[in-house]
Amino acid sequence: MYLQHLSVINFKNYAEAELAFSDGVNVFTGNNGAGKTNLLDAIHYLSLCKSYFNTIDSQQIKQGTDFFIINGTFERNDAHETVACSVKRNQKKLFRRNKKDYPRLADHIGLFPLVMVSPYDVSIIMEGSEERRKFVDNVISQTDNRYLDELITYNKILSNRNALLKSIAETGRFDPGLLEVLDEQLVASGTRIFEKRKDFMESFTGIFNQYYQFLTDDVEKVAMVYESQLLHEGFAALLNKSTGKDRVLERTTTGIHRDDLLFSIHQMPLKKFGSQGQQKSFLIALKLAQYSYLQQQKGFKPLLLLDDIFDKLDEHRITKLMQLVSNHEFGQVFITDTSAGRVTQIFNRINVAFKLFDVQQGEVSPI
């Protein structure tokens, strides 16, 4: 699978742009703020129905206009498929595949899988557990749309249970039967999510370790461990034990919404003891493992988007990474960088063909 053609109208800092891509490596170069990352985000929209950086669609509309449109043409299995996304202020987002509207946007997720690597990914390491759960959920959702439905169901039940706990605290009226019903629903949904996450991590961790070892020549020892309360005790028992605490705190304190990934380097927390280069290598290995996992599950190669990838990496790791993503294991790749000269030197050194685009203040043209 690869993206042949992209066009945008009134998207972020672009009034209009139309591009044709190589099925191999495509590179956008230009100064910071020129709009390189915005092109990657447009591609992200086509795959996952949303921006990678900002969940508010209306904020992606170019200033002074009322709408944006993104169109793309993919080739997959020797067939062409069109995807279109349009957003108009104060109206519902429209998404079409082959000129047909989707009943639900969730039905599109996973059809055109994509992996993005961005400087913003450092939040996976530095921020709270929600960021790491979102990473896991994003990967699984691109391979199983029922999982996405299950997440929506779980969060609705969790919200209802928390609302009931607040109501009990405010009114003093406690209906154990109603709480029991919500508990049963939460256990059923949460257990299904837990099993899916556990199975995913069992296969994903090994893939991640292979990529990190490759990028660092196996001189650094890192670990990624899935942590869940449900690994130690059944969900129903956990909820039963925490009922008193939950009533005091007016929220549900146990469940898969507390899951986390523990990252370490040389048996020490990566967040505190990893250098910027080590953290970036960790994140890149994480995303390459995501790519490999998606490819295994889908049976074809996703898109790979690398935003500002060369910052904080030494020359040796940059070369190894470019050699890796340019070989036959990976498909179409999109890269942004501020220096056309640096990119040209890297790819000439490893003898890999690429298509170069110059980006200047919302204007883009092939070089």
BALODREN-608888 format. One record per residue: residue in one letter; x, y, z of N, C-alpha, C in turn. Coordinates in steps of 0.02 Angstrom, whole numbers, padded with zeros to 5 digits, always signed. Each point is the difference from the previous one (the first is absolute). Layout:
N
AXYZXYZXYZ;...
% end
This chain:
367
M+00042-00060+00000-00042+00060+00000+00044+00062+00000;Y-00018+00050-00041+00035+00063+00004-00045+00057-00023;L+00017+00060+00022-00038+00061-00017+00030+00029-00064;Q-00040+00000-00053+00024+00026-00064-00006+00076-00004;H-00055+00026+00027-00017+00070-00013-00032+00031+00062;L+00017+00062+00014-00029+00037+00056-00017+00071-00023;S-00059+00023+00018-00017+00070-00012-00034+00028+00062;V+00016+00063+00015-00030+00034+00058-00024+00069-00021;I-00054+00022+00031-00027+00067-00010-00015+00029+00069;N+00028+00058+00014-00013+00036+00063+00017-00041+00062;F+00053-00040-00006+00020-00042+00057+00060+00032+00034;K-00009+00020+00063+00052+00032+00039+00029+00060-00038;N+00065-00001-00019+00028+00059-00034-00001-00007-00076;Y-00036-00050-00026-00004-00011-00072-00066+00025-00028;A+00003+00047-00048-00060+00019-00037-00019-00056-00048;E+00051-00027-00033-00011-00055-00047+00067-00033-00015;A+00000-00066-00004+00060-00037-00019-00020-00066-00030;E+00038-00022-00049-00014-00063-00034+00067-00035-00013;L+00005-00063+00023+00064-00035-00003-00008-00071-00025;A+00050-00023-00038+00004-00070-00020+00063-00029+00031;F-00006-00061+00028+00054-00029+00040+00032-00060-00032;S+00062-00012+00020+00035-00063-00015-00028-00054+00046;D+00002-00063-00023-00023-00054+00044+00055-00021+00049;G+00058+00035-00002+00054-00013+00047+00007+00056+00051;V+00057+00034+00000+00014+00052+00049-00017+00069-00029;N-00038+00039+00038-00019+00069-00018+00022+00046+00057;V+00034+00054-00018+00029+00044+00051-00024+00072-00011;F-00026+00031+00054-00019+00070-00001+00054+00039+00038;T+00030+00050-00033+00051+00041+00033-00020+00073-00003;G+00023+00038+00049-00015+00071+00004+00011+00025+00071;N-00006+00065+00010+00011+00029+00066-00054-00021+00049;N+00015+00007+00063-00051-00012+00052-00058+00047-00010;G-00061-00026+00006-00060+00040-00008-00024+00007-00072;A+00036-00031-00047-00019+00007-00071-00062-00041-00017;G-00012-00054+00037-00059-00042-00013+00016-00072-00016;K+00061-00022+00014+00020-00070-00015-00043-00049+00040;T-00004+00011+00064-00038-00045+00044-00074+00000-00017;N-00026+00057-00025-00070+00003-00018-00018-00048-00056;L+00047-00012-00045-00012-00049-00053-00005-00070+00028;L+00043-00016+00049-00004-00065+00033-00067-00007+00035;D-00023+00055+00031-00063-00003+00037-00059-00010-00048;A+00004+00028-00060-00053-00011-00050-00003-00074-00018;I+00057-00032-00007+00002-00071-00014-00029-00039+00058;H+00016+00022+00061-00028-00033+00060-00076+00004+00000;Y-00027+00056-00020-00074+00007-00005-00029-00054-00046;L+00032-00010-00057-00026-00048-00049-00002-00071+00029;S+00047-00015+00044+00004-00068+00028-00042-00009+00063;L+00000+00051+00044-00030-00010+00066-00054+00051+00016;C-00022+00038-00049-00059+00044+00007+00011+00059+00048;K+00062+00014+00019+00012+00054+00047+00072+00023-00005;S+00013+00058+00030+00067+00026+00005+00041-00040+00051;Y+00064-00005-00013+00044-00033+00049+00014+00046+00059;F-00007+00066-00010+00023+00048+00050-00055+00037+00036;N-00059+00004-00029-00054+00041+00028-00067-00032-00016;T-00038-00017+00052-00062-00037-00010-00058+00045-00023;I+00010+00066+00000-00054+00046-00019+00005+00014-00075;D-00045-00029-00039+00004+00004-00073-00003+00072-00026;S-00043+00041+00030-00009+00068-00026+00064+00041+00006;Q+00045-00019+00045+00062+00038+00007+00051-00017-00054;Q-00016-00048-00043+00044-00017-00057-00018+00042-00062;I-00056+00037+00003-00021+00041-00057+00045+00061-00005;K+00022+00015-00061+00043+00058-00012-00035+00064+00023;Q+00038+00042+00034-00027+00062+00027-00031+00042-00056;G-00061+00025+00014-00035+00041-00049-00044-00038-00048;T-00003-00067+00008-00043-00041-00043-00048-00040+00044;D-00047-00034-00031-00053-00033+00038+00001-00076-00005;F+00047-00028-00037+00000-00072-00009+00069-00024-00021;F+00012-00065+00006+00059-00029-00033-00021-00066-00033;I+00037-00019-00051-00011-00062-00036+00067-00035-00010;I+00002-00065+00013+00059-00041-00013-00023-00059-00044;N+00034-00011-00055-00014-00056-00044+00063-00041-00011;G-00008-00065-00003+00057-00044-00013-00020-00058-00044;T+00048-00024-00039-00010-00060-00040+00051-00052+00020;F-00024-00058+00023+00043-00055+00021+00001-00054-00053;E+00055-00035-00005+00001-00061-00040+00010-00059+00048;R-00044-00049-00006+00003-00060+00043-00027-00059-00040;N+00039-00053-00001-00020-00060-00037-00016+00016-00073;D+00042+00043-00030-00007+00019-00071-00065+00037-00015;A-00032+00027+00052-00061+00039-00010+00009+00069+00031;H-00034+00049-00029+00002+00068+00025-00060+00014+00045;E+00013+00031+00058-00053+00019+00046+00008+00073+00019;T-00055+00036+00000+00002+00070+00019-00028+00010+00070;V+00032+00045+00036-00023+00018+00067-00005+00076+00004;A-00056+00025+00027-00010+00072+00004-00025+00019+00069;C+00028+00054+00026-00020+00026+00066-00016+00074-00009;S-00056+00022+00026-00017+00071-00003-00029+00023+00067;V+00020+00059+00021-00024+00028+00062-00022+00072-00013;K-00062+00016+00019-00026+00068-00005-00018+00024+00070;R+00015+00062+00014-00012+00026+00068-00073-00013+00021;N-00006-00023+00063-00065-00012+00031-00042-00054-00035;Q+00034-00042-00039-00035-00055-00032+00037-00066+00013;K-00034-00055-00011+00028-00066+00012+00054-00016-00052;K+00054-00031+00022+00053-00021-00045-00026-00052-00048;L+00018+00007-00064-00021-00048-00051+00060-00041-00023;F-00010-00065-00005+00054-00045-00020-00028-00049-00052;R+00036-00006-00056-00024-00043-00054+00056-00045-00025;R-00018-00060-00018+00046-00046-00034-00034-00021-00065;N+00037+00011-00054-00028-00014-00067-00068+00033-00010;K-00004+00063+00024-00059+00044-00007-00061-00022+00040;K+00010-00047+00047-00055-00022+00043+00013+00021+00072;D-00052+00028+00032+00007+00021+00070+00003-00061+00046;Y+00035+00010+00055+00002-00052+00052-00058+00009+00049;P-00034-00056+00018-00049+00005+00054+00033+00021+00065;R+00061-00027+00012+00039+00017+00060+00073+00010-00022;L+00033+00051+00028+00070+00010-00015+00042-00060+00022;A-00022-00033+00054+00038-00058+00026+00008-00055-00053;D-00046-00001-00049+00004-00052-00052+00059+00011-00047;H+00028+00061+00001+00057+00014-00044+00067-00019+00032;I+00001-00001+00067+00063-00011+00036+00027-00069-00017;G+00063-00002-00021+00033-00063-00016+00001-00018-00074;L-00041+00034-00040+00000-00016-00072+00064+00024-00034;F+00026+00058+00023+00061+00028-00028+00048+00014+00059;P+00029-00051+00029+00039+00007+00062+00061+00045-00010;L+00016+00034+00054+00053+00050-00002+00036+00003+00067;V+00065+00014-00002+00040+00011+00061+00035+00067-00007;M-00010+00042+00050+00032+00066+00002+00053+00002+00055;V+00059+00027-00016+00052+00012+00050+00011+00075+00003;S-00008+00030+00059+00002+00073+00006+00034+00019+00065;P+00029+00061+00003+00028+00024+00063-00051+00001+00057;Y-00064+00006-00018-00053+00001+00052-00006-00068+00034;D+00028-00052-00030-00005-00066+00030+00035-00006+00067;V+00043+00048+00016+00035-00002+00064-00050-00002+00058;S-00062+00022-00013-00052-00002+00052-00014-00072+00021;I+00012-00048-00044-00011-00071+00017+00046-00019+00058;I+00060+00028+00002+00047-00014+00054-00010+00047+00059;M-00008+00064-00014+00004+00050+00053-00066+00013+00035;E-00057-00011-00034-00065+00016+00030-00029-00060+00037;G-00063+00006+00020-00031-00052+00041-00020-00062-00039;S-00029-00047+00035-00016-00066-00029-00051+00004-00057;E-00041+00052-00001-00050+00006-00053+00032+00001-00069;E+00058+00034-00006+00034+00003-00065+00023-00069-00023;R+00023-00041+00047+00024-00067-00019-00059-00046-00016;R-00056+00008+00036-00059-00039-00018-00025+00020-00069;K+00002+00064-00016-00022+00023-00066+00043-00030-00055;F+00065-00007+00013+00043-00030-00049-00021-00073-00013;V-00008-00038+00053-00020-00070-00007-00068-00005-00035;D-00047+00042+00021-00067-00003-00029+00000+00018-00074;N+00043+00048-00019+00005+00020-00070+00024-00058-00044;V+00050-00036+00024+00026-00056-00039-00052-00055-00008;I-00031-00019+00056-00049-00055-00003-00060+00020-00042;S-00022+00063+00006-00060+00023-00036+00009-00003-00075;Q+00062+00008-00024+00012-00003-00072-00001-00072-00026;T-00001-00048+00045-00004-00070-00021-00067-00033+00019;D-00039+00034+00042-00062-00030+00026-00049+00055+00017;N-00048+00015-00045-00047+00055+00015-00050-00018+00054;R-00007-00064+00015-00043-00019+00057+00031+00023+00066;Y+00067+00002+00002+00034+00024+00059-00017+00073+00013;L-00002+00040-00053-00018+00070+00008-00071+00007+00027;D-00046-00040-00024-00068+00000+00027-00001-00019+00074;E+00042-00048+00018+00003-00022+00070+00027+00055+00045;L+00048+00037-00024+00026+00057+00039-00054+00052+00012;I-00039+00014-00052-00054+00049+00007-00051-00024+00051;T-00016-00065-00004-00048-00029+00048+00026+00005+00071;Y+00063-00019+00010+00029+00001+00068-00001+00070+00028;N+00020+00049-00040+00003+00069+00025-00069+00027+00017;K-00051-00021-00036-00068+00021+00017-00022-00030+00067;I+00014-00064+00009-00019-00032+00063+00039+00031+00058;L+00065+00012-00011+00042+00031+00052-00027+00069+00019;S-00020+00039-00050-00028+00066+00013-00065-00005+00041;N-00042-00050-00017-00062-00010+00038+00013-00021+00072;R+00050-00043+00008+00017-00023+00068+00026+00059+00042;N+00043+00041-00030+00027+00057+00037-00055+00050+00016;A-00047+00009-00046-00056+00046+00014-00042-00027+00058;L-00010-00065+00002-00038-00030+00055+00036+00009+00067;L+00066-00009+00000+00039+00009+00062-00006+00072+00025;K+00001+00049-00046-00007+00070+00020-00071+00012+00028;S-00049-00031-00033-00070+00009+00023-00009-00029+00070;I+00031-00058+00012-00005-00031+00067+00029+00047+00053;A+00058+00030-00017+00032+00045+00048-00041+00063+00012;E-00033+00025-00052-00038+00062+00006-00067-00010+00035;T-00033-00056-00015-00068-00010+00026-00003-00046+00061;G+00052-00041+00008-00001-00049+00055-00041-00061-00015;R-00030-00003-00059-00041-00058-00019+00042-00051-00039;F+00003-00060+00026+00043-00052-00029-00044-00059-00022;D+00000-00013-00065-00037-00056-00028+00051-00054-00021;P+00013-00049+00043+00050-00050-00016-00016-00040-00063;G-00065-00008-00015-00019-00037-00060+00022+00035-00064;L-00008+00067-00002+00021+00038-00059+00076-00002-00009;L+00036+00007+00055+00073-00004-00003+00022-00069-00024;E-00035-00052+00022+00017-00068-00020-00009-00010-00075;V-00053+00028-00028-00011-00005-00072+00056+00033-00039;L+00019+00061+00022+00055+00035-00034+00066-00038+00007;D+00010-00029+00059+00061-00039+00011+00004-00059-00047;E-00055-00035-00009-00001-00058-00045+00015+00021-00072;Q-00029+00056-00021+00013+00025-00067+00073+00021-00009;L+00027+00034+00051+00069+00023-00003+00048-00058-00001;V-00013-00051+00039+00043-00059+00002+00000-00036-00067;A-00058-00009-00030-00005-00035-00064+00039+00037-00054;S-00011+00066-00005+00034+00039-00052+00075+00006+00015;G+00017+00017+00062+00069+00010+00019+00042-00063-00008;T-00028-00057+00016+00037-00063-00007+00017-00015-00073;R-00047+00014-00045+00014-00010-00071+00057+00045-00024;I+00000+00063+00023+00053+00047-00019+00067-00024+00029;F-00001-00020+00063+00061-00025+00032+00030-00058-00037;E-00040-00049-00019+00025-00058-00036+00031+00019-00067;K-00032+00048-00033+00026+00023-00064+00067+00035+00009;R+00004+00044+00050+00063+00035+00014+00055-00048+00020;K-00017-00048+00041+00051-00048+00024+00027-00041-00058;D-00045-00025-00043+00023-00038-00058+00043+00043-00047;F-00021+00062-00010+00038+00046-00042+00071+00010+00028;M+00005+00014+00064+00066+00014+00029+00046-00060-00002;E-00028-00060+00005+00041-00060-00002+00036-00007-00067;S-00031+00020-00054+00033-00004-00065+00038+00065-00017;F-00025+00057+00023+00029+00064-00017+00068+00012+00033;T+00007-00022+00062+00062+00013+00037+00061-00029-00034;G-00005-00060-00026+00056-00032-00034+00019+00038-00064;I-00049+00024-00037+00013+00039-00061+00037+00065+00018;F-00024+00033+00053+00032+00062+00023+00073-00012+00018;N+00014-00052+00037+00068-00014+00022+00047-00009-00060;Q-00024-00032-00051+00042-00011-00060+00019+00066-00033;Y-00048+00046-00005+00015+00064-00033+00046+00043+00043;Y-00010+00000+00066+00044+00040+00042+00071-00027-00002;Q+00007-00065+00002+00067-00030-00004+00034+00018-00066;F-00038+00001-00054+00029+00017-00065+00024+00073-00001;L-00042+00046+00025+00017+00071-00003+00060+00017+00044;T+00009-00037+00055+00053+00016+00048+00057-00050+00001;D+00001-00046-00049+00051-00053-00002+00001-00041+00064;D-00057-00005+00032-00009-00043+00059+00046+00018+00058;V+00018+00065+00006+00044+00020+00056-00040+00029+00058;E-00065+00011-00010-00042+00027+00054-00056-00050+00015;K-00011-00011+00063-00051-00048+00021-00063+00038+00022;V-00053-00008-00038-00062+00033+00018-00054-00053+00012;A-00054+00022+00032-00055-00047+00012-00066+00039-00004;M-00051-00036-00021-00068+00027-00002-00047-00052+00031;V-00033+00019+00053-00041-00048+00038-00072+00025+00004;Y-00047-00043-00017-00071+00017+00006-00021-00009+00072;E-00028+00052+00029-00023-00002+00069-00076+00011+00002;S-00036-00048+00030-00072+00005+00007-00020-00032+00066;Q-00047+00031+00035-00026-00030+00061-00030-00068-00013;L-00025-00011-00061-00032-00063-00016+00050-00057-00011;L+00064+00016-00003+00051-00053-00003+00006-00037+00066;H-00022+00032+00054+00010-00028+00067-00064-00026+00032;E-00057+00022-00025-00064-00022+00030-00056+00013-00050;G-00054-00039+00005-00057+00009-00044-00033+00068+00009;F-00029+00026-00053-00029+00067+00002-00058+00004+00050;A-00042-00051+00002-00057+00001+00045+00022+00006+00073;A+00051-00040+00018+00026+00002+00068+00031+00068+00016;L+00035+00028-00048+00031+00066+00009-00053+00054+00013;L-00053-00001-00040-00054+00049+00009-00034-00008+00068;N-00011-00061+00019-00032-00014+00065+00041+00027+00058;K+00066-00011-00004+00044+00023+00054+00005+00076+00003;S-00007+00033-00058+00011+00072-00002-00063+00041+00008;T-00058-00032+00011-00063+00036+00003+00001+00055+00053;G+00025-00016+00059+00003+00049+00053+00043+00060-00018;K+00058-00014-00027+00046+00053-00021-00030+00041-00056;D-00033-00034-00047-00031+00035-00056-00054+00048+00024;R-00039-00020+00050-00053+00043+00025+00029+00062+00034;V+00056-00009+00034+00032+00058+00033+00029+00048-00052;L+00033-00027-00051+00033+00042-00051-00047+00021-00056;E-00059-00032-00003-00052+00016-00050+00024-00015-00071;R+00040-00051-00008+00023-00021-00066+00024-00072+00004;T+00004-00033-00058+00020-00070-00004+00076-00005+00000;T+00028-00032+00051+00073+00000+00009+00033-00063-00027;T-00038-00049-00023+00030-00060-00027-00030-00014-00070;G+00041-00030-00042-00024-00018-00066+00052+00011-00054;I-00017-00015-00061+00048+00005-00055+00015+00073-00019;H-00039+00047+00026+00014+00071-00011+00059+00023+00042;R+00029-00045+00040+00060+00014+00039+00061-00036-00028;D-00008-00036-00055+00057-00037-00030+00056+00047-00018;D+00061-00028-00004+00058+00041-00017+00053-00044-00033;L+00047+00033-00034+00061-00032-00024+00059+00029+00039;L+00042-00043+00026+00058+00022+00038+00062-00005-00044;F+00033+00057-00013+00059+00003-00042+00062+00007+00043;S+00052-00039-00015+00062+00007+00039+00061-00009-00045;I+00056+00028+00022+00064-00009-00033+00052-00018+00053;H+00034-00055-00011+00047-00027+00050-00034-00006+00069;Q-00062-00022-00002-00041-00013+00060-00018+00063+00039;M+00006+00057-00031-00018+00064+00031-00055+00033-00043;P-00044+00040+00030-00054+00031-00039+00028+00042-00057;L-00025-00013-00060+00024+00036-00060-00015+00074+00005;K-00056+00018+00031-00020+00070+00006+00052+00041+00037;K+00030-00030+00051+00048+00038+00042+00072-00011-00021;F+00017-00059-00025+00070-00017-00011+00020-00008-00073;G-00047+00006-00046+00017-00005-00071+00018+00068-00029;S+00053+00003-00040+00017+00063-00034-00052+00014-00054;Q+00003+00061-00028-00047+00017-00054+00008-00047-00060;G+00063-00017-00015+00013-00046-00055-00027-00070+00014;Q+00009-00023+00062-00025-00066+00019-00076-00002+00000;Q-00031+00054+00024-00073+00003-00001-00026+00001-00071;K+00033+00037-00044-00023+00002-00070+00010-00067-00033;S+00056-00034+00013+00011-00067-00028-00054-00048+00025;F-00019+00006+00063-00052-00042+00029-00066+00012-00036;L-00017+00063-00011-00063+00017-00033-00001-00024-00072;I+00057+00008-00035+00003-00023-00070-00008-00075-00003;A+00033-00037+00046-00007-00073+00002-00072-00019+00015;L-00033+00039+00043-00070-00012+00017-00044+00006-00062;K+00012+00053-00039-00041+00012-00059+00017-00049-00057;L+00063-00020-00007+00018-00049-00051-00032-00068+00017;A-00002-00015+00065-00033-00061+00022-00075+00004-00015;Q-00030+00058+00009-00070+00010-00018-00010-00014-00075;Y+00045+00027-00041-00003-00011-00072+00002-00075-00016;S+00049-00034+00029+00008-00071-00014-00061-00040+00023;Y-00027+00017+00058-00059-00034+00025-00060+00010-00046;L-00010+00062-00022-00055+00014-00046+00008-00038-00066;Q+00061-00002-00024+00012-00036-00063-00016-00074+00008;Q+00020-00029+00056-00014-00071+00012-00075-00013+00003;Q-00036+00045+00034-00072-00011+00010-00041+00016-00063;K+00022+00050-00038-00040+00022-00058+00020-00038-00064;G+00062-00024-00003+00022-00035-00060+00026+00045-00055;F+00008+00065+00014+00031+00046-00047+00034+00056+00040;K+00040+00041-00035+00042+00049+00034-00037+00066+00012;P-00002+00023+00062-00030+00065+00015+00043+00057-00027;L-00025+00061+00006+00040+00060-00013+00042+00015+00062;L+00060+00027-00011+00044+00020+00055+00017+00073-00007;L-00017+00040+00050+00011+00073+00000+00051+00017+00054;L+00055+00031-00020+00055+00017+00046+00008+00076+00001;D-00022+00031+00054+00001+00073+00006+00061+00023+00040;D+00043+00040-00030+00058+00029+00035+00041-00056+00034;I+00013-00053-00038+00026-00061+00029+00074+00005+00018;F+00038+00046-00031+00072+00000+00008+00023+00037+00063;D-00043+00040+00029+00018+00037+00060+00012-00047+00058;K+00052+00012+00038+00018-00038+00061+00029-00069-00013;L+00011-00018-00064+00031-00064-00017+00069+00012-00028;D+00048-00043+00020+00067+00006-00029+00000-00028-00071;E+00054+00014-00037+00003-00018-00070-00005-00075-00011;H+00030-00039+00046-00002-00073-00008-00072-00026+00004;R-00038+00025+00048-00069-00023+00008-00044+00024-00057;I+00013+00061-00025-00037+00025-00057+00010-00045-00060;T+00063-00017-00014+00015-00042-00058-00032-00069+00006;K+00004-00029+00060-00030-00066+00010-00076+00003-00009;L-00030+00053+00025-00073+00007-00006-00020+00008-00073;M+00035+00042-00037-00017+00011-00070+00011-00064-00042;Q+00053-00036+00016+00011-00064-00034-00058-00048+00013;L-00023+00001+00062-00053-00046+00020-00066+00017-00035;V-00021+00064+00004-00066+00017-00027+00000+00003-00076;S+00059+00000-00031+00003+00002-00073+00003-00069-00031;N+00005-00052+00041+00007-00067-00030-00068-00031-00014;H+00000-00061-00022-00062-00032-00025-00051-00014+00055;E+00021+00003+00064-00047-00014+00055-00052+00056+00008;F+00018+00060-00023-00044+00058+00007-00024+00021-00069;G-00058+00032+00000-00029+00023-00063+00013+00074-00011;Q-00054+00038-00009+00006+00071-00014+00017+00039+00064;V+00048+00046-00006+00024+00038+00058-00003+00074-00017;F-00022+00040+00049-00001+00073-00005+00043+00028+00056;I+00046+00045-00018+00047+00028+00048+00000+00076-00004;T+00006+00034+00057+00010+00073-00001+00069+00015+00030;D+00032+00052-00027+00063+00024+00027+00012+00072-00023;T+00039+00037+00038+00014+00069-00018+00054+00007-00053;S+00040-00053-00011+00057+00005-00045-00005-00048-00058;A-00009+00026-00060+00000-00042-00060+00069-00030-00011;G+00052+00038+00016+00068-00025-00008+00014-00060+00043;R-00022+00003+00063+00012-00056+00046-00037-00063-00024;V-00062+00007-00020-00038-00057-00023+00032-00030-00063;T+00019+00043-00046+00031-00024-00062+00064-00039+00015;Q+00040+00026+00045+00063-00032+00018-00012-00069+00031;I-00050-00004+00044-00015-00064+00034-00022-00053-00050;F-00047+00018-00044-00027-00050-00046+00049-00017-00056;N+00041+00048-00020+00051-00016-00049+00052-00048+00030;R+00015+00010+00064+00049-00043+00033-00023-00072+00004;I-00065-00010+00011-00026-00069+00005-00030-00024-00066;N+00007+00043-00052-00020-00019-00068-00074-00017-00005;V-00043+00045+00026-00072-00009-00001-00033+00058-00038;A-00043-00016-00047-00035+00052-00038-00054+00032+00043;F-00013+00065-00011-00053+00034+00037-00027+00058-00041;K-00060+00022+00018-00030+00058-00034-00001+00058+00050;L+00027+00057-00022+00009+00057+00044-00049+00056-00017;F-00030+00029+00053-00046+00056-00009+00025+00060+00041;D-00006+00059-00029+00019+00062+00035-00064+00033+00026;V+00001+00016+00065-00059+00031+00032+00019+00070+00022;Q-00038+00049-00023+00013+00070+00017-00066+00035+00016;Q-00013+00010+00064-00058+00040+00023-00066-00020-00035;G-00017-00065+00006-00063-00023-00028+00001-00013-00075;E+00059+00002-00029+00008-00016-00071+00048-00060-00004;V-00017-00051-00039+00041-00059-00004+00010-00019-00073;S+00062-00018-00017+00014-00020-00069+00055-00052-00001;P-00003-00047-00047+00053-00051-00006+00065+00032-00024;I+00056-00025+00025+00065+00023-00022+00028-00048-00051;
% end
